[in-house]
Amino acid sequence: MIGQTLVKFSNYDPGPFYDELFESQGIPRADAQTLIDRIESLTMPELQRRQRAAQSALFKMGVTFNVYSDDQGTEKIFPFDIVPRIVSASEWATLDKGLKQRIEALNQFLADIYGDQKIVKDGIIPAELIESASGFHKVCMGLKPPKGIWCHITGSDLVRDRDGNWLVLEDNLRCPSGVSYVLENRRVMKSTFPQVFEKVPIRPVEEYPCRLLDTLTNLVPDHITDPTVALLSPGIYNSAYFEHSFLAQQMGVELVEGRDLVVVDGFLQMRTTKGLRRVDVLYRRIDDDFIDPTAFRSDSLLGIPGLMDVYRQGRLGLANALGTGVADDKVIYAYVPEMIRYYLNEEPILSNVPTYLCGDPKQQDHVLQNLDKLVVKAANESGGYGMLIGPHATPEEREEFALKIKANPRNYIAQPTLDLSRVPTLIDDEFQGCHVDLRPYVLYGKDIFVNPGGLTRVALKKGSLVVNSSQGGGSKDTWVICE
């Protein structure tokens, strides 16, 4: 290090946003002090070398993702930044409690709308909103999932506003992805900053695969002592295939595609070199529409004909349950606080982002008059697609979205443009404040478990608010401090 200048954060300006590591310029938050001290003991070339080594290690592990619309090739490196995000013990305690409350209410909502629909009859949610949601499937009416659990694996997206308040941006109950990056990011960070892990009490994340397997085996009737669990993937060209193979390997379960499975004698069976083998639990990473061509889309080549009948008869555990996608509809999301009050008789611990429903004429007028200030989202899109960020859009783009809203108002919501919190991020040879969100992973088995931390996604394009990997985002490790 002779003649080389040590890294300094003194020039890093948190700006007007809530910064996850700094209270103000040059003043680290208490839980971040040890990390900042360690980084500042390095030279910039050494820090950059560690950044490159971390990214290289992740690539060698196969930590990649696919972008369907990219003509440069299907497989891409998932960008990783070496500066982690830190969440205090007290903040995590609130998030943990709030997420458990939310998942419990959503589970009761799903059981209700595919059953007696009391929430509709009592006038809390209009029937037409439920029936017009693309994730609502009448074929699922009357379903009784094992143990009464619908949403076994959830990945709710959280953001923090300018004042540091946590807000729920959306719920992901169908096939939430990204937890493999959480586990692999942590593995790399432990080798990158081992001294920090020795000094700072950081909650572990590594037990997730065991917890996930316990969640899946909880769906099996007690009389089955040696259940067969399999993970159903669409195949190698799916954007999250790395995660599918990773989780199957970590849990020690079979990784299968639709062509590996068949319904025989009223049970789901897996083709093996020794003949057919019964499958008791299926962790599906395929959307409802494609999982059974006899019950949903008849043109699907990914699913298993007859699976729905096996599931309805209680001869198969399925995670997540079929029909859960209705809760991912961004219009239905707006009613989750009311679900909590209705089903649990409690006030929401975590608030939604304020949301305008374009299907309501008065709210639509407000949205159309303020498109330059709002973010508009299609009700059933994800990954940063089907979205207008009003302040960054051209007049022509705003006019185009106005026409879309008028043509199909039920399909759009709008939210204020949030000043998302930021974390220092190493870009070239300096630290820049980049906006982040957080996706914690919640498992609902014998009890509800929230894996400490989650996937911090970071917008790597300067000034961008879009953190999705398909839109140029990357990830960071998330450190939850022990109490």
C-alpha positions in Angstrom: 0.0 0.0 0.0 3.0 2.3 0.0 2.3 5.4 -2.0 -1.4 4.3 -2.5 -4.3 6.3 -1.1 -6.7 4.5 1.1 -10.4 4.5 0.2 -12.4 7.3 1.8 -16.1 7.9 2.0 -15.6 11.5 3.0 -16.6 12.6 -0.6 -19.7 10.4 -0.7 -22.8 12.5 -0.5 -26.0 10.8 0.6 -27.9 13.6 -0.9 -31.6 14.2 0.0 -32.4 10.5 0.1 -32.5 8.1 3.0 -29.1 6.4 2.9 -28.9 2.9 4.3 -25.3 3.3 5.6 -24.8 7.0 6.3 -26.8 9.3 8.5 -25.2 12.3 6.7 -22.1 13.0 4.8 -19.1 11.4 6.6 -21.3 10.1 9.5 -21.9 6.3 9.2 -24.9 4.7 10.9 -23.9 2.9 14.1 -24.4 -0.6 12.6 -22.3 0.3 9.5 -19.3 1.7 11.3 -17.3 -1.5 11.4 -17.9 -2.1 7.7 -17.0 1.4 6.7 -13.8 1.2 8.8 -12.8 -2.0 7.0 -13.5 -0.6 3.6 -11.5 2.5 4.4 -8.5 0.3 5.4 -8.2 -0.7 1.7 -6.9 1.1 -1.3 -9.2 1.6 -4.2 -7.3 -0.9 -6.5 -7.6 -3.5 -3.7 -11.3 -2.8 -3.3 -11.8 -3.0 -7.1 -9.9 -6.3 -7.1 -12.2 -7.7 -4.5 -15.2 -6.5 -6.5 -13.9 -8.3 -9.6 -13.1 -11.4 -7.6 -16.6 -11.5 -6.1 -18.3 -11.1 -9.5 -16.0 -13.7 -11.0 -16.8 -16.2 -8.2 -20.5 -15.7 -8.7 -20.1 -16.3 -12.4 -18.1 -19.5 -11.8 -20.9 -20.7 -9.5 -23.3 -20.2 -12.4 -25.1 -17.2 -10.9 -26.7 -15.9 -14.1 -30.1 -15.1 -15.4 -31.8 -15.1 -18.8 -33.5 -12.2 -20.6 -36.0 -13.4 -23.2 -36.0 -10.2 -25.2 -32.2 -9.8 -25.4 -30.7 -10.6 -28.8 -27.2 -10.6 -27.4 -27.7 -14.1 -26.0 -29.9 -15.6 -23.4 -27.5 -16.0 -20.4 -26.3 -12.9 -18.6 -24.1 -12.3 -15.5 -26.2 -10.9 -12.6 -24.3 -7.8 -11.5 -23.2 -7.8 -7.9 -22.0 -4.9 -5.8 -19.5 -5.4 -2.9 -21.0 -2.8 -0.5 -23.8 -4.5 1.4 -27.0 -3.1 2.8 -27.4 -3.2 6.6 -30.7 -3.5 8.4 -30.8 -3.0 12.2 -32.2 -5.6 14.6 -35.1 -3.3 15.7 -36.1 -2.5 12.1 -36.0 -6.2 11.2 -38.2 -7.1 14.1 -40.8 -4.8 12.7 -40.5 -6.1 9.2 -40.6 -9.7 10.4 -43.8 -9.1 12.3 -45.4 -7.0 9.5 -44.6 -9.6 6.8 -46.1 -12.5 8.9 -49.2 -10.4 9.4 -49.5 -9.7 5.7 -49.0 -13.3 4.6 -51.6 -14.6 7.1 -54.2 -12.2 5.8 -53.4 -13.0 2.2 -53.7 -16.7 2.9 -57.1 -16.2 4.5 -58.1 -14.0 1.5 -57.2 -16.8 -1.0 -59.1 -19.4 1.0 -62.1 -17.1 1.1 -62.3 -16.0 -2.5 -62.0 -19.6 -3.7 -64.6 -20.6 -1.0 -67.5 -18.6 0.4 -66.2 -15.1 -0.8 -67.3 -13.4 2.4 -65.0 -10.4 1.7 -67.0 -9.8 -1.5 -70.4 -10.4 0.1 -69.5 -7.9 2.9 -68.6 -5.2 0.3 -64.9 -4.9 1.1 -63.7 -5.8 -2.4 -65.9 -5.5 -5.5 -66.7 -8.9 -7.2 -65.8 -7.5 -10.6 -62.2 -6.8 -9.5 -61.8 -10.4 -8.4 -63.4 -11.9 -11.4 -61.5 -9.7 -13.9 -58.0 -10.5 -12.3 -56.0 -12.6 -14.8 -54.7 -14.7 -11.8 -58.2 -15.6 -10.7 -59.2 -19.1 -11.9 -62.7 -20.3 -11.5 -61.4 -23.9 -11.9 -59.8 -23.4 -8.5 -63.1 -22.7 -6.7 -63.6 -25.1 -3.8 -60.0 -26.2 -3.6 -58.8 -27.3 -0.2 -54.9 -27.2 -0.2 -53.2 -29.4 2.3 -53.1 -27.9 5.8 -55.2 -25.0 4.5 -52.1 -23.2 3.3 -52.1 -21.4 -0.1 -49.0 -19.2 -0.2 -46.1 -21.3 1.0 -43.3 -19.2 -0.5 -43.7 -15.5 -0.8 -41.3 -12.7 -1.9 -42.8 -9.4 -1.0 -41.0 -6.3 -2.4 -40.3 -3.6 0.1 -39.0 0.0 -0.4 -38.0 2.7 2.0 -39.0 6.3 1.3 -37.1 9.6 1.8 -38.1 9.6 5.5 -36.9 6.0 6.1 -40.3 4.5 6.3 -40.7 0.9 5.0 -43.5 0.4 2.5 -44.8 -2.7 0.7 -44.5 -2.2 -3.1 -46.0 -5.5 -4.2 -46.6 -9.1 -3.2 -45.3 -12.1 -5.1 -47.2 -15.2 -4.4 -46.9 -17.2 -7.6 -43.3 -18.2 -8.2 -41.1 -15.6 -6.5 -37.5 -15.8 -7.6 -34.1 -14.5 -6.4 -33.5 -16.4 -3.1 -30.5 -18.2 -4.7 -28.8 -14.9 -5.2 -29.3 -14.2 -1.5 -27.5 -17.4 -0.5 -24.7 -17.1 -3.1 -24.1 -13.4 -2.4 -23.6 -14.2 1.3 -21.2 -17.0 0.5 -19.1 -14.6 -1.6 -19.2 -11.8 1.0 -18.0 -14.1 3.7 -14.8 -14.7 1.7 -14.5 -11.1 0.7 -14.8 -9.5 4.2 -14.2 -12.3 6.7 -12.9 -9.9 9.4 -16.2 -8.0 9.3 -18.2 -11.2 9.8 -16.0 -12.0 12.8 -16.7 -8.6 14.4 -20.3 -7.8 13.4 -23.1 -10.1 14.6 -24.9 -10.7 11.2 -27.8 -13.1 11.1 -27.3 -16.1 8.9 -29.3 -16.9 5.8 -28.0 -20.3 5.0 -30.8 -22.3 6.6 -33.3 -21.3 3.9 -33.0 -24.5 1.8 -33.6 -26.7 4.9 -36.6 -24.4 5.9 -37.9 -24.6 2.4 -37.7 -28.4 2.4 -39.5 -28.5 5.8 -42.2 -26.3 4.3 -42.7 -28.6 1.4 -42.7 -31.8 3.4 -45.3 -30.3 5.7 -47.8 -30.7 2.9 -47.5 -34.5 3.0 -50.0 -36.5 5.0 -48.6 -37.9 8.2 -48.9 -41.5 7.1 -46.3 -40.9 4.3 -42.9 -41.4 6.1 -40.6 -41.0 3.1 -42.1 -38.5 0.7 -40.8 -37.7 -2.7 -40.4 -34.0 -3.4 -39.6 -32.6 -6.8 -39.0 -29.1 -8.2 -40.8 -28.4 -11.4 -39.0 -26.1 -13.8 -39.9 -24.9 -17.3 -36.4 -25.8 -18.4 -33.0 -24.4 -19.2 -34.3 -21.3 -21.1 -36.3 -20.0 -18.2 -34.9 -16.8 -16.7 -34.6 -18.4 -13.2 -33.3 -21.8 -14.2 -30.1 -21.3 -12.3 -32.2 -20.9 -9.1 -34.3 -24.0 -9.9 -31.3 -26.2 -10.2 -29.6 -24.6 -7.2 -32.5 -25.0 -4.9 -33.1 -28.6 -6.0 -29.5 -29.4 -5.3 -29.5 -27.7 -2.0 -32.6 -29.5 -0.8 -31.6 -32.8 -2.3 -34.8 -33.2 -4.3 -35.4 -34.1 -8.0 -35.4 -31.3 -10.6 -38.0 -32.2 -13.2 -39.7 -30.7 -16.3 -43.2 -31.4 -17.4 -42.1 -34.1 -19.8 -40.6 -36.1 -16.8 -44.0 -36.4 -15.1 -47.2 -38.2 -15.9 -50.5 -38.9 -14.1 -51.1 -42.6 -13.7 -53.6 -44.4 -11.5 -54.7 -41.1 -10.1 -51.3 -40.0 -8.8 -48.5 -37.8 -10.2 -45.7 -40.1 -11.2 -42.1 -39.3 -12.2 -40.3 -41.2 -14.9 -37.1 -42.8 -13.7 -34.6 -45.4 -15.1 -36.3 -47.9 -12.8 -39.8 -47.1 -13.8 -42.5 -44.7 -12.4 -42.1 -43.2 -9.0 -44.9 -41.4 -7.2 -44.4 -37.7 -6.4 -45.9 -36.4 -3.2 -45.0 -32.7 -3.3 -44.3 -30.5 -6.2 -42.5 -27.1 -5.8 -43.7 -25.6 -9.0 -41.8 -22.8 -10.8 -44.4 -22.7 -13.6 -47.3 -20.3 -13.7 -50.9 -21.6 -13.4 -51.6 -21.1 -17.1 -49.0 -23.6 -18.2 -49.1 -26.3 -15.5 -52.0 -28.5 -16.8 -53.2 -28.1 -20.4 -56.5 -29.9 -19.5 -57.4 -27.3 -16.9 -55.7 -24.1 -18.1 -54.0 -23.2 -21.4 -54.6 -26.1 -23.8 -51.6 -25.2 -25.9 -49.1 -25.5 -23.0 -46.2 -28.0 -23.6 -44.7 -27.3 -20.2 -47.3 -28.9 -17.9 -48.7 -32.3 -17.0 -52.2 -33.3 -18.3 -54.5 -34.3 -15.4 -52.4 -32.7 -12.6 -55.3 -30.5 -11.5 -57.5 -33.5 -10.8 -54.8 -35.2 -8.7 -54.4 -31.9 -6.8 -58.1 -31.5 -6.2 -58.4 -35.0 -4.9 -55.7 -34.3 -2.3 -53.2 -36.7 -3.7 -50.5 -34.1 -4.2 -49.0 -31.2 -2.3 -48.4 -28.2 -4.5 -46.4 -25.0 -3.6 -47.6 -22.5 -4.2 -51.2 -23.5 -4.4 -52.9 -23.0 -7.8 -54.9 -19.7 -8.0 -52.5 -17.6 -5.8 -51.8 -15.3 -8.7 -54.9 -13.3 -8.1 -53.2 -11.8 -5.0 -50.3 -10.6 -7.3 -52.7 -8.4 -9.3 -51.7 -4.8 -8.5 -55.3 -3.7 -8.1 -56.0 -6.5 -5.6 -52.7 -5.4 -3.8 -54.3 -2.1 -3.0 -56.9 -3.9 -0.8 -54.4 -5.8 1.4 -54.6 -3.3 4.3 -58.4 -3.9 4.3 -57.8 -7.7 4.2 -55.7 -7.4 7.3 -58.4 -5.4 9.1 -61.2 -7.7 7.8 -59.6 -11.2 8.5 -57.3 -10.4 11.4 -59.1 -7.5 13.1 -55.7 -5.7 13.3 -54.2 -2.6 11.9 -51.5 -3.1 9.2 -48.0 -3.0 10.6 -46.5 -2.3 7.1 -48.2 0.2 4.9 -48.8 0.0 1.1 -47.4 2.5 -1.2 -50.3 5.0 -1.8 -52.1 3.6 -4.9 -54.6 5.1 -7.3 -56.9 2.7 -9.1 -57.6 3.8 -12.7 -60.8 1.8 -12.8 -62.3 4.4 -10.4 -63.3 7.5 -12.5 -62.3 10.1 -9.9 -58.9 8.4 -9.3 -58.4 8.0 -13.1 -58.9 11.7 -13.6 -56.3 12.5 -10.9 -53.9 10.1 -12.6 -54.4 11.5 -16.1 -53.9 15.0 -14.8 -50.7 14.1 -13.0 -48.9 11.6 -15.3 -45.8 13.7 -15.1 -45.5 13.0 -11.3 -46.7 9.4 -11.1 -45.5 5.9 -11.8 -48.1 3.9 -13.8 -48.1 0.1 -13.7 -50.0 -2.5 -15.6 -51.9 -4.7 -13.1 -50.3 -8.0 -14.1 -46.9 -7.1 -15.5 -43.6 -7.6 -13.6 -39.9 -7.2 -14.1 -40.1 -3.5 -14.8 -42.2 -4.0 -17.9 -45.5 -2.3 -18.7 -44.6 0.7 -16.6 -44.4 4.5 -17.0 -42.2 6.6 -14.8 -43.9 9.9 -15.4 -41.1 12.3 -14.4 -38.6 10.5 -16.6 -41.0 10.0 -19.6 -41.4 12.1 -22.7 -44.7 13.9 -23.4 -45.3 11.4 -26.2 -44.8 8.5 -23.8 -47.2 10.0 -21.3 -49.8 10.5 -24.0 -49.5 6.9 -25.1 -50.1 5.7 -21.6 -53.1 8.0 -21.2 -54.7 6.3 -24.1 -53.9 2.9 -22.6 -55.5 3.9 -19.3 -58.6 5.2 -21.0 -58.9 2.0 -23.2 -58.5 -0.4 -20.3 -58.7 1.4 -16.9 -59.1 -1.7 -14.8 -55.6 -2.8 -16.0 -53.7 0.2 -14.5 -52.7 1.6 -11.2 -50.6 4.6 -10.4 -48.4 5.5 -7.4 -46.4 8.5 -6.5 -42.8 8.6 -7.6 -40.9 7.5 -4.4 -37.5 8.8 -3.5 -36.2 5.3 -2.8 -33.5 4.8 -0.3 -29.9 4.5 -1.5 -26.8 2.6 -0.7 -23.2 3.5 -1.6 -22.3 1.5 -4.7 -18.8 1.0 -6.2 -19.0 2.3 -9.8 -15.6 2.5 -11.6 -13.4 4.2 -8.9 -16.0 6.0 -6.8 -19.0 5.4 -4.6 -22.3 6.5 -6.0 -25.6 6.5 -4.2 -27.9 4.0 -6.0 -31.5 3.3 -5.3 -32.5 -0.1 -3.8 -35.5 -2.2 -2.8 -35.6 -5.4 -0.7 -37.3 -8.7 -1.3 -37.5 -10.8 1.9 -38.5 -14.5 1.5 -41.3 -15.8 3.6 -42.1 -19.5 4.2 -45.4 -20.7 5.5 -45.2 -24.3 6.8 -45.9 -25.4 10.4 -45.3 -21.7 11.2 -44.4 -18.6 9.3 -40.7 -18.0 8.9 -39.1 -14.9 7.3 -35.5 -15.5 6.2 -33.3 -12.7 7.7 -32.6 -10.1 5.1 -33.5 -10.9 1.5 -32.5 -9.8 -1.9 -31.4 -6.2 -2.1 -31.8 -5.2 -5.8 -29.9 -2.1 -6.8 -30.5 0.3 -9.8 -27.0 0.5 -11.4 -28.0 3.0 -14.1 -27.3 6.5 -12.7 -30.5 8.1 -11.4 -32.6 5.1 -12.3 -35.4 3.9 -10.0 -35.8 0.5 -11.8 -33.9 -2.2 -9.9 -35.0 -5.3 -11.9 -32.2 -7.4 -13.4 -34.0 -7.4 -16.7 -33.7 -3.6 -16.7 -30.0 -3.3 -15.8 -30.2 -3.8 -12.1 -27.9 -5.8 -9.8 -27.8 -7.1 -6.3 -26.2 -6.6 -2.9 -25.9 -8.7 0.2 -28.3 -7.8 3.0 -27.0 -7.9 6.5 -29.5 -8.1 9.3 -27.8 -7.3 12.6 -28.5 -9.7 15.6 -30.2 -8.3 18.6 
